[in-house]
Amino acid sequence: MRFLAPSDAQPGPKPVEDLALITCLASRDQPRLRTALAALFILHPELADQLDALQLPPAAQTELRIQYTAAACLQRMWSIRLGFYLGEVSLLPDRYSAGLGLPPVNAHYGKLCLHTLAARQPFDQLSAYDSLMSLLFAQLKAETPHEHATAG
């Protein structure tokens, strides 16, 4: 997720393991880094299969479940636009909404669940998710090769 790094950041020497990255993001104090989990799950839905292997402290486990559920909702809300950039998108399964006392992620294309989830937060989480998606789409747009239309 390059939008988290400074614009002049260089790639690191080696990639971080998937589970280590998830653990690190879920455990951070900074809300922006925790919210980045949602973007990670949207871009890499295959990571959902690895989540059962994680052993996190209770607060980080709750944060992981919240951000995963938000990602599942956002993925459904933005499925057409995500499909434009990513091709066929594998939808994240609804793993945690019931346990969090939320509506299913499929209800109203994820909107009902996301709004219920955001209403429980002490800050404007909907605005944070809107910003996250704007940054994510800007990244996807910048990475997508453009075909130029030709005149007549």
Chimera marker file (.cmm) of the C-alpha trace (Angstrom):
<marker_set name="trace">
<marker id="1" x="0.000" y="0.000" z="0.000" r="1" g="1" b="0" radius="0.5"/>
<marker id="2" x="2.187" y="2.708" z="-1.331" r="1" g="1" b="0" radius="0.5"/>
<marker id="3" x="-0.167" y="5.480" z="-0.226" r="1" g="1" b="0" radius="0.5"/>
<marker id="4" x="1.018" y="4.903" z="3.361" r="1" g="1" b="0" radius="0.5"/>
<marker id="5" x="4.631" y="5.637" z="2.450" r="1" g="1" b="0" radius="0.5"/>
<marker id="6" x="6.175" y="8.988" z="1.564" r="1" g="1" b="0" radius="0.5"/>
<marker id="7" x="6.083" y="9.661" z="-2.174" r="1" g="1" b="0" radius="0.5"/>
<marker id="8" x="9.878" y="9.362" z="-2.401" r="1" g="1" b="0" radius="0.5"/>
<marker id="9" x="10.073" y="6.084" z="-0.453" r="1" g="1" b="0" radius="0.5"/>
<marker id="10" x="12.150" y="3.327" z="-1.981" r="1" g="1" b="0" radius="0.5"/>
<marker id="11" x="11.177" y="-0.348" z="-1.836" r="1" g="1" b="0" radius="0.5"/>
<marker id="12" x="12.635" y="-2.144" z="1.175" r="1" g="1" b="0" radius="0.5"/>
<marker id="13" x="15.266" y="-4.849" z="0.939" r="1" g="1" b="0" radius="0.5"/>
<marker id="14" x="12.770" y="-7.684" z="1.350" r="1" g="1" b="0" radius="0.5"/>
<marker id="15" x="9.001" y="-7.988" z="1.671" r="1" g="1" b="0" radius="0.5"/>
<marker id="16" x="7.399" y="-8.571" z="5.051" r="1" g="1" b="0" radius="0.5"/>
<marker id="17" x="5.656" y="-11.901" z="5.615" r="1" g="1" b="0" radius="0.5"/>
<marker id="18" x="1.863" y="-11.643" z="5.280" r="1" g="1" b="0" radius="0.5"/>
<marker id="19" x="1.002" y="-12.679" z="8.831" r="1" g="1" b="0" radius="0.5"/>
<marker id="20" x="3.736" y="-10.473" z="10.306" r="1" g="1" b="0" radius="0.5"/>
<marker id="21" x="2.345" y="-7.481" z="8.400" r="1" g="1" b="0" radius="0.5"/>
<marker id="22" x="-1.210" y="-8.189" z="9.548" r="1" g="1" b="0" radius="0.5"/>
<marker id="23" x="-0.037" y="-8.590" z="13.149" r="1" g="1" b="0" radius="0.5"/>
<marker id="24" x="1.963" y="-5.370" z="12.991" r="1" g="1" b="0" radius="0.5"/>
<marker id="25" x="-0.894" y="-3.310" z="11.524" r="1" g="1" b="0" radius="0.5"/>
<marker id="26" x="-3.526" y="-4.709" z="13.899" r="1" g="1" b="0" radius="0.5"/>
<marker id="27" x="-1.331" y="-3.894" z="16.905" r="1" g="1" b="0" radius="0.5"/>
<marker id="28" x="-0.476" y="-0.281" z="16.015" r="1" g="1" b="0" radius="0.5"/>
<marker id="29" x="-1.639" y="2.735" z="18.000" r="1" g="1" b="0" radius="0.5"/>
<marker id="30" x="-2.056" y="4.879" z="14.882" r="1" g="1" b="0" radius="0.5"/>
<marker id="31" x="-5.598" y="4.603" z="13.455" r="1" g="1" b="0" radius="0.5"/>
<marker id="32" x="-4.351" y="5.157" z="9.893" r="1" g="1" b="0" radius="0.5"/>
<marker id="33" x="-2.126" y="2.089" z="10.097" r="1" g="1" b="0" radius="0.5"/>
<marker id="34" x="-4.897" y="-0.040" z="11.591" r="1" g="1" b="0" radius="0.5"/>
<marker id="35" x="-7.307" y="1.136" z="8.883" r="1" g="1" b="0" radius="0.5"/>
<marker id="36" x="-4.713" y="0.099" z="6.287" r="1" g="1" b="0" radius="0.5"/>
<marker id="37" x="-5.663" y="-3.482" z="7.141" r="1" g="1" b="0" radius="0.5"/>
<marker id="38" x="-8.925" y="-2.915" z="5.273" r="1" g="1" b="0" radius="0.5"/>
<marker id="39" x="-7.031" y="-1.921" z="2.117" r="1" g="1" b="0" radius="0.5"/>
<marker id="40" x="-4.709" y="-4.900" z="2.516" r="1" g="1" b="0" radius="0.5"/>
<marker id="41" x="-7.656" y="-7.309" z="2.681" r="1" g="1" b="0" radius="0.5"/>
<marker id="42" x="-9.364" y="-5.641" z="-0.297" r="1" g="1" b="0" radius="0.5"/>
<marker id="43" x="-6.240" y="-5.977" z="-2.428" r="1" g="1" b="0" radius="0.5"/>
<marker id="44" x="-5.370" y="-9.453" z="-1.145" r="1" g="1" b="0" radius="0.5"/>
<marker id="45" x="-8.555" y="-11.353" z="-0.260" r="1" g="1" b="0" radius="0.5"/>
<marker id="46" x="-6.548" y="-14.589" z="-0.278" r="1" g="1" b="0" radius="0.5"/>
<marker id="47" x="-5.142" y="-13.533" z="3.110" r="1" g="1" b="0" radius="0.5"/>
<marker id="48" x="-8.505" y="-14.381" z="4.692" r="1" g="1" b="0" radius="0.5"/>
<marker id="49" x="-7.527" y="-18.050" z="4.622" r="1" g="1" b="0" radius="0.5"/>
<marker id="50" x="-4.488" y="-17.369" z="6.819" r="1" g="1" b="0" radius="0.5"/>
<marker id="51" x="-6.217" y="-15.436" z="9.603" r="1" g="1" b="0" radius="0.5"/>
<marker id="52" x="-6.983" y="-18.491" z="11.738" r="1" g="1" b="0" radius="0.5"/>
<marker id="53" x="-3.226" y="-19.034" z="12.160" r="1" g="1" b="0" radius="0.5"/>
<marker id="54" x="-2.806" y="-15.669" z="13.895" r="1" g="1" b="0" radius="0.5"/>
<marker id="55" x="-2.499" y="-15.454" z="17.649" r="1" g="1" b="0" radius="0.5"/>
<marker id="56" x="-3.047" y="-11.845" z="18.655" r="1" g="1" b="0" radius="0.5"/>
<marker id="57" x="-3.674" y="-10.036" z="21.925" r="1" g="1" b="0" radius="0.5"/>
<marker id="58" x="-7.407" y="-9.403" z="22.466" r="1" g="1" b="0" radius="0.5"/>
<marker id="59" x="-7.332" y="-5.716" z="21.431" r="1" g="1" b="0" radius="0.5"/>
<marker id="60" x="-5.426" y="-6.493" z="18.222" r="1" g="1" b="0" radius="0.5"/>
<marker id="61" x="-7.750" y="-9.436" z="17.493" r="1" g="1" b="0" radius="0.5"/>
<marker id="62" x="-10.779" y="-7.156" z="17.821" r="1" g="1" b="0" radius="0.5"/>
<marker id="63" x="-9.143" y="-4.557" z="15.570" r="1" g="1" b="0" radius="0.5"/>
<marker id="64" x="-8.352" y="-7.237" z="12.981" r="1" g="1" b="0" radius="0.5"/>
<marker id="65" x="-11.985" y="-8.371" z="12.981" r="1" g="1" b="0" radius="0.5"/>
<marker id="66" x="-13.262" y="-4.801" z="12.677" r="1" g="1" b="0" radius="0.5"/>
<marker id="67" x="-10.955" y="-3.927" z="9.774" r="1" g="1" b="0" radius="0.5"/>
<marker id="68" x="-11.572" y="-7.246" z="8.020" r="1" g="1" b="0" radius="0.5"/>
<marker id="69" x="-15.333" y="-6.700" z="8.275" r="1" g="1" b="0" radius="0.5"/>
<marker id="70" x="-14.947" y="-3.139" z="7.016" r="1" g="1" b="0" radius="0.5"/>
<marker id="71" x="-12.930" y="-4.482" z="4.069" r="1" g="1" b="0" radius="0.5"/>
<marker id="72" x="-15.641" y="-7.026" z="3.257" r="1" g="1" b="0" radius="0.5"/>
<marker id="73" x="-18.240" y="-4.232" z="3.304" r="1" g="1" b="0" radius="0.5"/>
<marker id="74" x="-16.141" y="-1.812" z="1.244" r="1" g="1" b="0" radius="0.5"/>
<marker id="75" x="-15.387" y="-4.562" z="-1.246" r="1" g="1" b="0" radius="0.5"/>
<marker id="76" x="-19.098" y="-5.076" z="-1.839" r="1" g="1" b="0" radius="0.5"/>
<marker id="77" x="-19.853" y="-1.346" z="-1.958" r="1" g="1" b="0" radius="0.5"/>
<marker id="78" x="-17.095" y="-0.715" z="-4.506" r="1" g="1" b="0" radius="0.5"/>
<marker id="79" x="-17.174" y="-4.047" z="-6.365" r="1" g="1" b="0" radius="0.5"/>
<marker id="80" x="-17.736" y="-2.588" z="-9.849" r="1" g="1" b="0" radius="0.5"/>
<marker id="81" x="-14.952" y="-0.036" z="-9.597" r="1" g="1" b="0" radius="0.5"/>
<marker id="82" x="-12.599" y="-2.542" z="-7.956" r="1" g="1" b="0" radius="0.5"/>
<marker id="83" x="-13.367" y="-4.961" z="-10.782" r="1" g="1" b="0" radius="0.5"/>
<marker id="84" x="-12.358" y="-2.325" z="-13.315" r="1" g="1" b="0" radius="0.5"/>
<marker id="85" x="-8.859" y="-2.130" z="-11.828" r="1" g="1" b="0" radius="0.5"/>
<marker id="86" x="-8.387" y="-5.621" z="-10.411" r="1" g="1" b="0" radius="0.5"/>
<marker id="87" x="-10.421" y="-7.818" z="-12.735" r="1" g="1" b="0" radius="0.5"/>
<marker id="88" x="-12.656" y="-10.410" z="-11.150" r="1" g="1" b="0" radius="0.5"/>
<marker id="89" x="-12.620" y="-9.775" z="-7.416" r="1" g="1" b="0" radius="0.5"/>
<marker id="90" x="-12.857" y="-12.679" z="-4.986" r="1" g="1" b="0" radius="0.5"/>
<marker id="91" x="-15.242" y="-11.489" z="-2.270" r="1" g="1" b="0" radius="0.5"/>
<marker id="92" x="-14.065" y="-11.782" z="1.310" r="1" g="1" b="0" radius="0.5"/>
<marker id="93" x="-16.226" y="-14.232" z="3.242" r="1" g="1" b="0" radius="0.5"/>
<marker id="94" x="-18.331" y="-12.834" z="6.075" r="1" g="1" b="0" radius="0.5"/>
<marker id="95" x="-16.246" y="-14.160" z="8.963" r="1" g="1" b="0" radius="0.5"/>
<marker id="96" x="-16.842" y="-11.756" z="11.820" r="1" g="1" b="0" radius="0.5"/>
<marker id="97" x="-19.973" y="-9.603" z="11.409" r="1" g="1" b="0" radius="0.5"/>
<marker id="98" x="-22.225" y="-11.849" z="13.521" r="1" g="1" b="0" radius="0.5"/>
<marker id="99" x="-19.637" y="-12.067" z="16.308" r="1" g="1" b="0" radius="0.5"/>
<marker id="100" x="-19.333" y="-8.285" z="16.296" r="1" g="1" b="0" radius="0.5"/>
<marker id="101" x="-23.122" y="-7.921" z="16.509" r="1" g="1" b="0" radius="0.5"/>
<marker id="102" x="-23.360" y="-6.400" z="13.032" r="1" g="1" b="0" radius="0.5"/>
<marker id="103" x="-25.690" y="-6.969" z="10.087" r="1" g="1" b="0" radius="0.5"/>
<marker id="104" x="-24.314" y="-9.360" z="7.432" r="1" g="1" b="0" radius="0.5"/>
<marker id="105" x="-21.773" y="-7.802" z="5.072" r="1" g="1" b="0" radius="0.5"/>
<marker id="106" x="-24.030" y="-8.556" z="2.087" r="1" g="1" b="0" radius="0.5"/>
<marker id="107" x="-26.907" y="-6.436" z="3.460" r="1" g="1" b="0" radius="0.5"/>
<marker id="108" x="-27.416" y="-3.442" z="1.162" r="1" g="1" b="0" radius="0.5"/>
<marker id="109" x="-24.093" y="-4.120" z="-0.605" r="1" g="1" b="0" radius="0.5"/>
<marker id="110" x="-22.167" y="-3.738" z="2.650" r="1" g="1" b="0" radius="0.5"/>
<marker id="111" x="-23.481" y="-0.281" z="3.447" r="1" g="1" b="0" radius="0.5"/>
<marker id="112" x="-25.696" y="-1.275" z="6.397" r="1" g="1" b="0" radius="0.5"/>
<marker id="113" x="-22.925" y="-3.235" z="8.103" r="1" g="1" b="0" radius="0.5"/>
<marker id="114" x="-20.291" y="-0.542" z="7.490" r="1" g="1" b="0" radius="0.5"/>
<marker id="115" x="-22.513" y="2.256" z="8.814" r="1" g="1" b="0" radius="0.5"/>
<marker id="116" x="-23.398" y="0.224" z="11.905" r="1" g="1" b="0" radius="0.5"/>
<marker id="117" x="-19.726" y="-0.555" z="12.493" r="1" g="1" b="0" radius="0.5"/>
<marker id="118" x="-18.666" y="3.069" z="12.001" r="1" g="1" b="0" radius="0.5"/>
<marker id="119" x="-21.376" y="4.371" z="14.343" r="1" g="1" b="0" radius="0.5"/>
<marker id="120" x="-19.750" y="2.455" z="17.200" r="1" g="1" b="0" radius="0.5"/>
<marker id="121" x="-16.416" y="4.221" z="16.800" r="1" g="1" b="0" radius="0.5"/>
<marker id="122" x="-15.549" y="7.309" z="18.870" r="1" g="1" b="0" radius="0.5"/>
<marker id="123" x="-14.439" y="9.196" z="15.735" r="1" g="1" b="0" radius="0.5"/>
<marker id="124" x="-15.664" y="9.662" z="12.162" r="1" g="1" b="0" radius="0.5"/>
<marker id="125" x="-14.716" y="6.251" z="10.811" r="1" g="1" b="0" radius="0.5"/>
<marker id="126" x="-16.878" y="6.602" z="7.681" r="1" g="1" b="0" radius="0.5"/>
<marker id="127" x="-14.773" y="9.560" z="6.641" r="1" g="1" b="0" radius="0.5"/>
<marker id="128" x="-11.631" y="7.508" z="7.274" r="1" g="1" b="0" radius="0.5"/>
<marker id="129" x="-12.945" y="4.702" z="5.052" r="1" g="1" b="0" radius="0.5"/>
<marker id="130" x="-13.914" y="7.191" z="2.317" r="1" g="1" b="0" radius="0.5"/>
<marker id="131" x="-10.394" y="8.585" z="2.440" r="1" g="1" b="0" radius="0.5"/>
<marker id="132" x="-8.928" y="5.082" z="2.386" r="1" g="1" b="0" radius="0.5"/>
<marker id="133" x="-10.877" y="4.187" z="-0.744" r="1" g="1" b="0" radius="0.5"/>
<marker id="134" x="-9.930" y="7.460" z="-2.448" r="1" g="1" b="0" radius="0.5"/>
<marker id="135" x="-6.256" y="6.766" z="-1.783" r="1" g="1" b="0" radius="0.5"/>
<marker id="136" x="-6.599" y="3.144" z="-2.853" r="1" g="1" b="0" radius="0.5"/>
<marker id="137" x="-8.282" y="4.068" z="-6.132" r="1" g="1" b="0" radius="0.5"/>
<marker id="138" x="-5.673" y="6.763" z="-6.784" r="1" g="1" b="0" radius="0.5"/>
<marker id="139" x="-2.978" y="4.113" z="-6.341" r="1" g="1" b="0" radius="0.5"/>
<marker id="140" x="-4.784" y="1.637" z="-8.596" r="1" g="1" b="0" radius="0.5"/>
<marker id="141" x="-5.348" y="4.321" z="-11.228" r="1" g="1" b="0" radius="0.5"/>
<marker id="142" x="-1.669" y="5.311" z="-11.182" r="1" g="1" b="0" radius="0.5"/>
<marker id="143" x="-0.625" y="1.670" z="-11.599" r="1" g="1" b="0" radius="0.5"/>
<marker id="144" x="-3.063" y="0.881" z="-14.417" r="1" g="1" b="0" radius="0.5"/>
<marker id="145" x="-1.753" y="1.264" z="-17.971" r="1" g="1" b="0" radius="0.5"/>
<marker id="146" x="-3.883" y="3.697" z="-19.934" r="1" g="1" b="0" radius="0.5"/>
<marker id="147" x="-5.043" y="3.172" z="-23.480" r="1" g="1" b="0" radius="0.5"/>
<marker id="148" x="-5.346" y="6.388" z="-25.434" r="1" g="1" b="0" radius="0.5"/>
<marker id="149" x="-8.298" y="6.923" z="-27.718" r="1" g="1" b="0" radius="0.5"/>
<marker id="150" x="-7.408" y="7.723" z="-31.290" r="1" g="1" b="0" radius="0.5"/>
<marker id="151" x="-9.231" y="10.182" z="-33.474" r="1" g="1" b="0" radius="0.5"/>
<marker id="152" x="-11.332" y="9.031" z="-36.382" r="1" g="1" b="0" radius="0.5"/>
<link id1="1" id2="2" r="1" g="1" b="0" radius="0.2"/>
<link id1="2" id2="3" r="1" g="1" b="0" radius="0.2"/>
<link id1="3" id2="4" r="1" g="1" b="0" radius="0.2"/>
<link id1="4" id2="5" r="1" g="1" b="0" radius="0.2"/>
<link id1="5" id2="6" r="1" g="1" b="0" radius="0.2"/>
<link id1="6" id2="7" r="1" g="1" b="0" radius="0.2"/>
<link id1="7" id2="8" r="1" g="1" b="0" radius="0.2"/>
<link id1="8" id2="9" r="1" g="1" b="0" radius="0.2"/>
<link id1="9" id2="10" r="1" g="1" b="0" radius="0.2"/>
<link id1="10" id2="11" r="1" g="1" b="0" radius="0.2"/>
<link id1="11" id2="12" r="1" g="1" b="0" radius="0.2"/>
<link id1="12" id2="13" r="1" g="1" b="0" radius="0.2"/>
<link id1="13" id2="14" r="1" g="1" b="0" radius="0.2"/>
<link id1="14" id2="15" r="1" g="1" b="0" radius="0.2"/>
<link id1="15" id2="16" r="1" g="1" b="0" radius="0.2"/>
<link id1="16" id2="17" r="1" g="1" b="0" radius="0.2"/>
<link id1="17" id2="18" r="1" g="1" b="0" radius="0.2"/>
<link id1="18" id2="19" r="1" g="1" b="0" radius="0.2"/>
<link id1="19" id2="20" r="1" g="1" b="0" radius="0.2"/>
<link id1="20" id2="21" r="1" g="1" b="0" radius="0.2"/>
<link id1="21" id2="22" r="1" g="1" b="0" radius="0.2"/>
<link id1="22" id2="23" r="1" g="1" b="0" radius="0.2"/>
<link id1="23" id2="24" r="1" g="1" b="0" radius="0.2"/>
<link id1="24" id2="25" r="1" g="1" b="0" radius="0.2"/>
<link id1="25" id2="26" r="1" g="1" b="0" radius="0.2"/>
<link id1="26" id2="27" r="1" g="1" b="0" radius="0.2"/>
<link id1="27" id2="28" r="1" g="1" b="0" radius="0.2"/>
<link id1="28" id2="29" r="1" g="1" b="0" radius="0.2"/>
<link id1="29" id2="30" r="1" g="1" b="0" radius="0.2"/>
<link id1="30" id2="31" r="1" g="1" b="0" radius="0.2"/>
<link id1="31" id2="32" r="1" g="1" b="0" radius="0.2"/>
<link id1="32" id2="33" r="1" g="1" b="0" radius="0.2"/>
<link id1="33" id2="34" r="1" g="1" b="0" radius="0.2"/>
<link id1="34" id2="35" r="1" g="1" b="0" radius="0.2"/>
<link id1="35" id2="36" r="1" g="1" b="0" radius="0.2"/>
<link id1="36" id2="37" r="1" g="1" b="0" radius="0.2"/>
<link id1="37" id2="38" r="1" g="1" b="0" radius="0.2"/>
<link id1="38" id2="39" r="1" g="1" b="0" radius="0.2"/>
<link id1="39" id2="40" r="1" g="1" b="0" radius="0.2"/>
<link id1="40" id2="41" r="1" g="1" b="0" radius="0.2"/>
<link id1="41" id2="42" r="1" g="1" b="0" radius="0.2"/>
<link id1="42" id2="43" r="1" g="1" b="0" radius="0.2"/>
<link id1="43" id2="44" r="1" g="1" b="0" radius="0.2"/>
<link id1="44" id2="45" r="1" g="1" b="0" radius="0.2"/>
<link id1="45" id2="46" r="1" g="1" b="0" radius="0.2"/>
<link id1="46" id2="47" r="1" g="1" b="0" radius="0.2"/>
<link id1="47" id2="48" r="1" g="1" b="0" radius="0.2"/>
<link id1="48" id2="49" r="1" g="1" b="0" radius="0.2"/>
<link id1="49" id2="50" r="1" g="1" b="0" radius="0.2"/>
<link id1="50" id2="51" r="1" g="1" b="0" radius="0.2"/>
<link id1="51" id2="52" r="1" g="1" b="0" radius="0.2"/>
<link id1="52" id2="53" r="1" g="1" b="0" radius="0.2"/>
<link id1="53" id2="54" r="1" g="1" b="0" radius="0.2"/>
<link id1="54" id2="55" r="1" g="1" b="0" radius="0.2"/>
<link id1="55" id2="56" r="1" g="1" b="0" radius="0.2"/>
<link id1="56" id2="57" r="1" g="1" b="0" radius="0.2"/>
<link id1="57" id2="58" r="1" g="1" b="0" radius="0.2"/>
<link id1="58" id2="59" r="1" g="1" b="0" radius="0.2"/>
<link id1="59" id2="60" r="1" g="1" b="0" radius="0.2"/>
<link id1="60" id2="61" r="1" g="1" b="0" radius="0.2"/>
<link id1="61" id2="62" r="1" g="1" b="0" radius="0.2"/>
<link id1="62" id2="63" r="1" g="1" b="0" radius="0.2"/>
<link id1="63" id2="64" r="1" g="1" b="0" radius="0.2"/>
<link id1="64" id2="65" r="1" g="1" b="0" radius="0.2"/>
<link id1="65" id2="66" r="1" g="1" b="0" radius="0.2"/>
<link id1="66" id2="67" r="1" g="1" b="0" radius="0.2"/>
<link id1="67" id2="68" r="1" g="1" b="0" radius="0.2"/>
<link id1="68" id2="69" r="1" g="1" b="0" radius="0.2"/>
<link id1="69" id2="70" r="1" g="1" b="0" radius="0.2"/>
<link id1="70" id2="71" r="1" g="1" b="0" radius="0.2"/>
<link id1="71" id2="72" r="1" g="1" b="0" radius="0.2"/>
<link id1="72" id2="73" r="1" g="1" b="0" radius="0.2"/>
<link id1="73" id2="74" r="1" g="1" b="0" radius="0.2"/>
<link id1="74" id2="75" r="1" g="1" b="0" radius="0.2"/>
<link id1="75" id2="76" r="1" g="1" b="0" radius="0.2"/>
<link id1="76" id2="77" r="1" g="1" b="0" radius="0.2"/>
<link id1="77" id2="78" r="1" g="1" b="0" radius="0.2"/>
<link id1="78" id2="79" r="1" g="1" b="0" radius="0.2"/>
<link id1="79" id2="80" r="1" g="1" b="0" radius="0.2"/>
<link id1="80" id2="81" r="1" g="1" b="0" radius="0.2"/>
<link id1="81" id2="82" r="1" g="1" b="0" radius="0.2"/>
<link id1="82" id2="83" r="1" g="1" b="0" radius="0.2"/>
<link id1="83" id2="84" r="1" g="1" b="0" radius="0.2"/>
<link id1="84" id2="85" r="1" g="1" b="0" radius="0.2"/>
<link id1="85" id2="86" r="1" g="1" b="0" radius="0.2"/>
<link id1="86" id2="87" r="1" g="1" b="0" radius="0.2"/>
<link id1="87" id2="88" r="1" g="1" b="0" radius="0.2"/>
<link id1="88" id2="89" r="1" g="1" b="0" radius="0.2"/>
<link id1="89" id2="90" r="1" g="1" b="0" radius="0.2"/>
<link id1="90" id2="91" r="1" g="1" b="0" radius="0.2"/>
<link id1="91" id2="92" r="1" g="1" b="0" radius="0.2"/>
<link id1="92" id2="93" r="1" g="1" b="0" radius="0.2"/>
<link id1="93" id2="94" r="1" g="1" b="0" radius="0.2"/>
<link id1="94" id2="95" r="1" g="1" b="0" radius="0.2"/>
<link id1="95" id2="96" r="1" g="1" b="0" radius="0.2"/>
<link id1="96" id2="97" r="1" g="1" b="0" radius="0.2"/>
<link id1="97" id2="98" r="1" g="1" b="0" radius="0.2"/>
<link id1="98" id2="99" r="1" g="1" b="0" radius="0.2"/>
<link id1="99" id2="100" r="1" g="1" b="0" radius="0.2"/>
<link id1="100" id2="101" r="1" g="1" b="0" radius="0.2"/>
<link id1="101" id2="102" r="1" g="1" b="0" radius="0.2"/>
<link id1="102" id2="103" r="1" g="1" b="0" radius="0.2"/>
<link id1="103" id2="104" r="1" g="1" b="0" radius="0.2"/>
<link id1="104" id2="105" r="1" g="1" b="0" radius="0.2"/>
<link id1="105" id2="106" r="1" g="1" b="0" radius="0.2"/>
<link id1="106" id2="107" r="1" g="1" b="0" radius="0.2"/>
<link id1="107" id2="108" r="1" g="1" b="0" radius="0.2"/>
<link id1="108" id2="109" r="1" g="1" b="0" radius="0.2"/>
<link id1="109" id2="110" r="1" g="1" b="0" radius="0.2"/>
<link id1="110" id2="111" r="1" g="1" b="0" radius="0.2"/>
<link id1="111" id2="112" r="1" g="1" b="0" radius="0.2"/>
<link id1="112" id2="113" r="1" g="1" b="0" radius="0.2"/>
<link id1="113" id2="114" r="1" g="1" b="0" radius="0.2"/>
<link id1="114" id2="115" r="1" g="1" b="0" radius="0.2"/>
<link id1="115" id2="116" r="1" g="1" b="0" radius="0.2"/>
<link id1="116" id2="117" r="1" g="1" b="0" radius="0.2"/>
<link id1="117" id2="118" r="1" g="1" b="0" radius="0.2"/>
<link id1="118" id2="119" r="1" g="1" b="0" radius="0.2"/>
<link id1="119" id2="120" r="1" g="1" b="0" radius="0.2"/>
<link id1="120" id2="121" r="1" g="1" b="0" radius="0.2"/>
<link id1="121" id2="122" r="1" g="1" b="0" radius="0.2"/>
<link id1="122" id2="123" r="1" g="1" b="0" radius="0.2"/>
<link id1="123" id2="124" r="1" g="1" b="0" radius="0.2"/>
<link id1="124" id2="125" r="1" g="1" b="0" radius="0.2"/>
<link id1="125" id2="126" r="1" g="1" b="0" radius="0.2"/>
<link id1="126" id2="127" r="1" g="1" b="0" radius="0.2"/>
<link id1="127" id2="128" r="1" g="1" b="0" radius="0.2"/>
<link id1="128" id2="129" r="1" g="1" b="0" radius="0.2"/>
<link id1="129" id2="130" r="1" g="1" b="0" radius="0.2"/>
<link id1="130" id2="131" r="1" g="1" b="0" radius="0.2"/>
<link id1="131" id2="132" r="1" g="1" b="0" radius="0.2"/>
<link id1="132" id2="133" r="1" g="1" b="0" radius="0.2"/>
<link id1="133" id2="134" r="1" g="1" b="0" radius="0.2"/>
<link id1="134" id2="135" r="1" g="1" b="0" radius="0.2"/>
<link id1="135" id2="136" r="1" g="1" b="0" radius="0.2"/>
<link id1="136" id2="137" r="1" g="1" b="0" radius="0.2"/>
<link id1="137" id2="138" r="1" g="1" b="0" radius="0.2"/>
<link id1="138" id2="139" r="1" g="1" b="0" radius="0.2"/>
<link id1="139" id2="140" r="1" g="1" b="0" radius="0.2"/>
<link id1="140" id2="141" r="1" g="1" b="0" radius="0.2"/>
<link id1="141" id2="142" r="1" g="1" b="0" radius="0.2"/>
<link id1="142" id2="143" r="1" g="1" b="0" radius="0.2"/>
<link id1="143" id2="144" r="1" g="1" b="0" radius="0.2"/>
<link id1="144" id2="145" r="1" g="1" b="0" radius="0.2"/>
<link id1="145" id2="146" r="1" g="1" b="0" radius="0.2"/>
<link id1="146" id2="147" r="1" g="1" b="0" radius="0.2"/>
<link id1="147" id2="148" r="1" g="1" b="0" radius="0.2"/>
<link id1="148" id2="149" r="1" g="1" b="0" radius="0.2"/>
<link id1="149" id2="150" r="1" g="1" b="0" radius="0.2"/>
<link id1="150" id2="151" r="1" g="1" b="0" radius="0.2"/>
<link id1="151" id2="152" r="1" g="1" b="0" radius="0.2"/>
</marker_set>
